[in-house]
């Protein structure tokens, strides 16, 4: 499965941020419904001109499936391609597995 974030920009935005936006991409790509046992890889392509992808965006997009597969499997199956900070991805994975709700409502 391949998700190109370039297809999910807000206008000409060069930033992907917020759980709400991440959830929007998750829902529009049907990522929530993917049976992770039936896919070898989930490739997420970040456009080359992207300035930042935040951990909150990643958490909103893949948090549910990360919780379902665990850290080891998530790191094997979910691959990001393009300008993204690996520590941001790891932070989002750790946060998803921690399972705590944010102190503020991300949908407001």
DOVEX-394489 format. One record per atom (N, C-alpha, C): atom name; z negated, x, y. Coordinates in Angstrom, 1 decimal, always signed. Atoms other than C-alpha are relative to their C-alpha. Layout:
BEGIN
{"CA" {Z X Y}};
...
REM end
This chain:
BEGIN
{"N" {+0.0 +0.9 -1.2}};
{"CA" {+0.0 +0.0 +0.0}};
{"C" {+0.0 +0.9 +1.2}};
{"N" {-0.1 -0.8 -1.2}};
{"CA" {+0.9 +1.3 +3.4}};
{"C" {-0.2 -0.9 +1.2}};
{"N" {+0.3 +0.7 -1.2}};
{"CA" {-0.4 +0.1 +6.8}};
{"C" {+0.4 +0.9 +1.1}};
{"N" {-0.4 -0.8 -1.1}};
{"CA" {+1.3 +1.4 +9.9}};
{"C" {-0.7 -0.7 +1.2}};
{"N" {+0.8 +0.6 -1.2}};
{"CA" {-1.1 +0.9 +12.9}};
{"C" {+1.0 -0.2 +1.2}};
{"N" {-1.0 +0.2 -1.1}};
{"CA" {+2.0 +1.2 +15.2}};
{"C" {+0.4 -1.5 +0.0}};
{"N" {-0.4 +1.4 +0.0}};
{"CA" {+2.8 -2.3 +14.1}};
{"C" {-1.1 -1.0 +0.5}};
{"N" {+1.2 +0.9 -0.3}};
{"CA" {-0.6 -3.6 +15.2}};
{"C" {-0.6 +0.4 +1.4}};
{"N" {+0.5 -0.4 -1.4}};
{"CA" {-0.9 -2.2 +18.8}};
{"C" {-0.1 -1.2 +0.8}};
{"N" {+0.1 +1.0 -1.1}};
{"CA" {-2.0 -4.3 +21.7}};
{"C" {+0.8 +0.5 +1.1}};
{"N" {-0.9 -0.5 -1.0}};
{"CA" {+0.9 -3.8 +24.0}};
{"C" {+0.4 +1.4 -0.3}};
{"N" {-0.4 -1.4 +0.1}};
{"CA" {+1.5 -0.1 +24.6}};
{"C" {-1.3 +0.8 -0.1}};
{"N" {+1.2 -0.7 +0.1}};
{"CA" {-2.1 +0.8 +23.9}};
{"C" {+0.0 +1.2 -0.9}};
{"N" {+0.0 -1.2 +0.8}};
{"CA" {-2.8 +4.3 +22.6}};
{"C" {-1.4 +0.2 -0.7}};
{"N" {+1.4 -0.1 +0.5}};
{"CA" {-6.4 +3.5 +21.5}};
{"C" {-0.2 -1.2 -1.0}};
{"N" {+0.4 +1.0 +1.0}};
{"CA" {-7.6 +1.7 +18.4}};
{"C" {-1.5 +0.0 -0.1}};
{"N" {+1.4 +0.0 -0.1}};
{"CA" {-11.2 +0.6 +18.9}};
{"C" {-0.6 -1.4 -0.2}};
{"N" {+0.8 +1.2 +0.2}};
{"CA" {-13.8 -2.0 +18.0}};
{"C" {+0.2 -0.6 -1.4}};
{"N" {-0.1 +0.7 +1.3}};
{"CA" {-14.7 -3.8 +14.8}};
{"C" {+0.8 -1.2 +0.0}};
{"N" {-0.8 +1.3 -0.1}};
{"CA" {-13.1 -7.0 +16.0}};
{"C" {+1.5 +0.4 -0.2}};
{"N" {-1.4 -0.4 +0.1}};
{"CA" {-9.7 -5.2 +16.4}};
{"C" {+0.3 +0.5 -1.4}};
{"N" {-0.1 -0.5 +1.4}};
{"CA" {-10.2 -3.5 +13.0}};
{"C" {+0.1 -1.1 -1.0}};
{"N" {+0.0 +1.2 +0.8}};
{"CA" {-10.9 -6.8 +11.4}};
{"C" {+1.3 -0.8 +0.1}};
{"N" {-1.3 +0.7 -0.2}};
{"CA" {-7.8 -8.3 +13.0}};
{"C" {+1.1 +0.7 -0.8}};
{"N" {-1.0 -0.7 +0.8}};
{"CA" {-5.6 -5.6 +11.4}};
{"C" {-0.3 -0.2 -1.5}};
{"N" {+0.3 +0.3 +1.4}};
{"CA" {-7.4 -6.1 +8.1}};
{"C" {+0.5 -1.3 -0.4}};
{"N" {-0.4 +1.4 +0.3}};
{"CA" {-6.7 -9.8 +8.2}};
{"C" {+1.5 -0.1 +0.1}};
{"N" {-1.4 +0.2 -0.1}};
{"CA" {-3.1 -9.5 +9.4}};
{"C" {+0.8 +0.8 -1.1}};
{"N" {-0.6 -0.8 +1.1}};
{"CA" {-2.3 -7.0 +6.6}};
{"C" {-0.4 -0.5 -1.4}};
{"N" {+0.5 +0.5 +1.3}};
{"CA" {-4.1 -9.0 +3.9}};
{"C" {-0.8 +1.1 -0.7}};
{"N" {+0.7 -1.1 +0.6}};
{"CA" {-6.1 -5.8 +3.3}};
{"C" {-1.3 -0.5 -0.7}};
{"N" {+1.2 +0.6 +0.6}};
{"CA" {-9.2 -8.0 +2.5}};
{"C" {+0.3 -0.5 -1.4}};
{"N" {-0.3 +0.6 +1.3}};
{"CA" {-7.4 -9.5 -0.5}};
{"C" {+0.6 +1.0 -1.0}};
{"N" {-0.5 -1.0 +0.9}};
{"CA" {-6.2 -6.2 -2.0}};
{"C" {-1.0 +0.3 -1.2}};
{"N" {+0.8 -0.4 +1.1}};
{"CA" {-7.5 -5.5 -5.5}};
{"C" {+0.1 +1.5 -0.1}};
{"N" {-0.1 -1.4 +0.0}};
{"CA" {-8.4 -1.9 -5.2}};
{"C" {+0.1 +0.7 -1.3}};
{"N" {-0.2 -0.5 +1.3}};
{"CA" {-8.3 -1.5 -8.9}};
{"C" {+1.5 +0.1 -0.4}};
{"N" {-1.4 +0.0 +0.3}};
{"CA" {-4.6 -2.2 -8.9}};
{"C" {+0.9 +0.8 +0.9}};
{"N" {-0.8 -0.9 -0.9}};
{"CA" {-3.5 +0.2 -6.1}};
{"C" {-0.5 +1.4 -0.2}};
{"N" {+0.3 -1.4 +0.1}};
{"CA" {-3.3 +3.9 -6.4}};
{"C" {-0.5 +0.6 +1.4}};
{"N" {+0.3 -0.5 -1.3}};
{"CA" {-3.6 +4.5 -2.6}};
{"C" {+0.2 -1.0 +1.0}};
{"N" {-0.2 +0.7 -1.3}};
{"CA" {-4.0 +2.8 +0.7}};
{"C" {+0.2 +1.0 +1.1}};
{"N" {-0.4 -1.0 -1.1}};
{"CA" {-2.2 +4.8 +3.3}};
{"C" {+0.0 -0.7 +1.3}};
{"N" {+0.1 +0.6 -1.3}};
{"CA" {-3.0 +4.1 +6.9}};
{"C" {+0.7 +1.0 +1.0}};
{"N" {-0.7 -0.9 -0.9}};
{"CA" {-0.5 +5.6 +9.3}};
{"C" {-0.4 -0.2 +1.5}};
{"N" {+0.4 +0.0 -1.4}};
{"CA" {-1.7 +6.4 +12.8}};
{"C" {+1.1 +0.6 +0.8}};
{"N" {-1.2 -0.5 -0.8}};
{"CA" {+1.1 +6.7 +15.4}};
{"C" {-0.4 +1.3 +0.7}};
{"N" {+0.2 -1.3 -0.5}};
{"CA" {+1.5 +10.2 +16.7}};
{"C" {-0.5 +0.1 +1.4}};
{"N" {+0.4 +0.0 -1.4}};
{"CA" {+0.9 +9.2 +20.3}};
{"C" {-1.4 -0.6 +0.2}};
{"N" {+1.3 +0.6 -0.1}};
{"CA" {-2.5 +7.7 +19.6}};
{"C" {-1.0 +1.0 +0.6}};
{"N" {+1.0 -0.8 -0.6}};
{"CA" {-5.3 +9.0 +21.7}};
{"C" {-1.3 +0.1 -0.8}};
{"N" {+1.2 +0.1 +0.8}};
{"CA" {-8.2 +7.8 +19.6}};
{"C" {+0.0 -1.2 -0.9}};
{"N" {+0.4 +1.1 +0.9}};
{"CA" {-9.2 +5.7 +16.6}};
{"C" {-1.5 +0.1 -0.2}};
{"N" {+1.5 -0.1 +0.0}};
{"CA" {-12.9 +4.9 +16.7}};
{"C" {-0.5 -0.4 -1.4}};
{"N" {+0.6 +0.4 +1.3}};
{"CA" {-15.2 +4.6 +13.7}};
{"C" {-0.2 -1.5 -0.1}};
{"N" {+0.2 +1.5 +0.0}};
{"CA" {-15.9 +1.0 +14.7}};
{"C" {+1.2 -0.7 -0.4}};
{"N" {-1.3 +0.6 +0.4}};
{"CA" {-12.2 +0.2 +14.4}};
{"C" {+0.2 +0.1 -1.5}};
{"N" {-0.1 -0.2 +1.4}};
{"CA" {-12.1 +1.8 +11.0}};
{"C" {-0.9 -0.8 -0.9}};
{"N" {+1.0 +0.8 +0.7}};
{"CA" {-15.3 +0.1 +9.9}};
{"C" {+0.5 -1.5 -0.1}};
{"N" {-0.4 +1.4 +0.1}};
{"CA" {-13.9 -3.3 +10.8}};
{"C" {+1.2 -0.2 -0.9}};
{"N" {-1.2 +0.1 +0.8}};
{"CA" {-10.6 -2.6 +9.0}};
{"C" {-0.3 +0.2 -1.5}};
{"N" {+0.1 -0.4 +1.5}};
{"CA" {-11.8 -1.0 +5.7}};
{"C" {-1.5 -0.2 -0.5}};
{"N" {+1.4 +0.1 +0.5}};
{"CA" {-15.6 -1.7 +5.6}};
{"C" {-0.2 -0.8 -1.2}};
{"N" {+0.2 +0.9 +1.2}};
{"CA" {-15.4 -4.5 +3.1}};
{"C" {+0.5 +0.7 -1.3}};
{"N" {-0.5 -0.6 +1.2}};
{"CA" {-13.3 -2.6 +0.7}};
{"C" {-0.7 +1.3 -0.4}};
{"N" {+0.8 -1.2 +0.3}};
{"CA" {-15.3 +0.6 +1.0}};
{"C" {-1.2 -0.4 -0.7}};
{"N" {+1.2 +0.4 +0.7}};
{"CA" {-18.4 -1.3 +0.1}};
{"C" {+0.3 -0.4 -1.5}};
{"N" {-0.3 +0.4 +1.4}};
{"CA" {-16.6 -2.7 -3.0}};
{"C" {+0.3 +1.2 -0.9}};
{"N" {-0.4 -1.1 +0.8}};
{"CA" {-15.4 +0.7 -4.2}};
{"C" {-0.9 +1.2 +0.0}};
{"N" {+0.9 -1.2 -0.1}};
{"CA" {-18.0 +3.2 -3.1}};
{"C" {+0.6 +1.2 +0.6}};
{"N" {-0.5 -1.2 -0.8}};
{"CA" {-17.7 +6.5 -1.3}};
{"C" {+1.0 +0.8 -0.8}};
{"N" {-0.9 -0.9 +0.8}};
{"CA" {-16.1 +8.6 -4.1}};
{"C" {+1.4 -0.6 -0.1}};
{"N" {-1.2 +0.7 +0.2}};
{"CA" {-13.4 +6.0 -4.8}};
{"C" {+0.8 -0.2 +1.4}};
{"N" {-0.6 +0.2 -1.3}};
{"CA" {-12.8 +5.3 -1.1}};
{"C" {+0.7 +1.3 +0.5}};
{"N" {-0.6 -1.3 -0.4}};
{"CA" {-12.2 +9.0 -0.3}};
{"C" {+1.2 +0.3 -0.8}};
{"N" {-1.2 -0.3 +0.9}};
{"CA" {-9.7 +9.2 -3.2}};
{"C" {+1.1 -0.9 +0.4}};
{"N" {-1.1 +1.0 -0.2}};
{"CA" {-7.8 +6.0 -2.4}};
{"C" {+0.5 -0.3 +1.4}};
{"N" {-0.3 +0.4 -1.4}};
{"CA" {-7.9 +5.5 +1.4}};
{"C" {+0.4 +1.3 +0.7}};
{"N" {-0.5 -1.2 -0.6}};
{"CA" {-5.7 +8.1 +3.1}};
{"C" {+0.5 -0.3 +1.4}};
{"N" {-0.5 +0.2 -1.4}};
{"CA" {-5.1 +8.4 +6.9}};
{"C" {+1.0 +1.1 +0.2}};
{"N" {-1.1 -0.9 -0.3}};
{"CA" {-1.9 +10.0 +8.1}};
{"C" {+0.2 +0.0 +1.5}};
{"N" {-0.2 +0.0 -1.4}};
{"CA" {-1.5 +11.1 +11.7}};
{"C" {-1.2 +0.6 +0.7}};
{"N" {+1.1 -0.6 -0.8}};
{"CA" {-3.8 +12.1 +14.5}};
{"C" {-1.3 -0.8 -0.1}};
{"N" {+1.3 +0.6 +0.1}};
{"CA" {-7.3 +11.1 +13.4}};
{"C" {-1.0 +1.0 -0.4}};
{"N" {+1.0 -0.9 +0.3}};
{"CA" {-10.5 +12.9 +13.2}};
{"C" {-0.7 -0.4 -1.3}};
{"N" {+0.6 +0.3 +1.4}};
{"CA" {-11.8 +13.2 +9.6}};
{"C" {-1.5 -0.4 +0.1}};
{"N" {+1.4 +0.4 -0.1}};
{"CA" {-15.4 +13.0 +10.8}};
{"C" {-0.2 -1.4 +0.4}};
{"N" {+0.1 +1.4 -0.4}};
{"CA" {-14.7 +9.7 +12.4}};
{"C" {+0.2 -0.9 -1.2}};
{"N" {-0.2 +0.7 +1.3}};
{"CA" {-13.4 +8.4 +9.0}};
{"C" {-1.2 +0.0 -0.8}};
{"N" {+1.2 -0.1 +0.8}};
{"CA" {-16.4 +9.7 +7.2}};
{"C" {-1.2 -0.7 +0.6}};
{"N" {+1.1 +0.8 -0.7}};
{"CA" {-18.8 +8.2 +9.8}};
{"C" {+0.2 -1.5 -0.3}};
{"N" {-0.3 +1.4 +0.3}};
{"CA" {-17.1 +4.8 +9.2}};
{"C" {-0.4 -0.4 -1.4}};
{"N" {+0.3 +0.2 +1.5}};
{"CA" {-17.4 +5.1 +5.4}};
{"C" {-1.5 +0.0 -0.2}};
{"N" {+1.5 -0.1 +0.2}};
{"CA" {-21.1 +6.1 +5.6}};
{"C" {-0.6 -1.3 +0.6}};
{"N" {+0.6 +1.2 -0.6}};
{"CA" {-21.8 +3.2 +8.0}};
{"C" {+0.3 -1.3 -0.8}};
{"N" {-0.3 +1.2 +0.9}};
{"CA" {-20.0 +0.7 +5.7}};
{"C" {-0.9 +0.0 -1.2}};
{"N" {+0.9 +0.0 +1.2}};
{"CA" {-22.1 +1.8 +2.7}};
{"C" {-1.4 -0.2 +0.4}};
{"N" {+1.4 +0.3 -0.4}};
{"CA" {-25.3 +1.7 +4.7}};
{"C" {-0.2 -1.5 +0.1}};
{"N" {+0.1 +1.5 +0.1}};
{"CA" {-24.6 -2.0 +5.2}};
{"C" {-0.8 -0.6 +1.1}};
{"N" {+0.7 +0.6 -1.1}};
{"CA" {-26.7 -2.5 +8.3}};
{"C" {+0.9 -0.6 +1.0}};
{"N" {-0.7 +0.7 -1.0}};
{"CA" {-25.6 -4.9 +10.9}};
{"C" {-0.2 +0.8 +1.3}};
{"N" {+0.2 -0.7 -1.3}};
{"CA" {-25.0 -3.4 +14.4}};
{"C" {-1.0 -0.7 +0.8}};
{"N" {+1.0 +0.6 -0.8}};
{"CA" {-27.6 -4.0 +17.0}};
{"C" {+0.5 -1.0 +1.0}};
{"N" {-0.7 +1.0 -0.8}};
{"CA" {-25.1 -5.9 +19.1}};
{"C" {+1.0 -0.8 -0.8}};
{"N" {-1.0 +0.8 +0.7}};
{"CA" {-22.7 -8.6 +18.0}};
{"C" {+1.3 +0.5 +0.3}};
{"N" {-1.3 -0.6 -0.4}};
{"CA" {-19.3 -6.9 +17.7}};
{"C" {+1.1 -1.0 +0.3}};
{"N" {-1.0 +1.0 -0.3}};
{"CA" {-17.5 -10.2 +18.1}};
{"C" {-0.1 -0.6 +1.3}};
{"N" {+0.2 +0.5 -1.3}};
{"CA" {-18.7 -10.8 +21.6}};
{"C" {+0.8 +0.8 +1.0}};
REM end
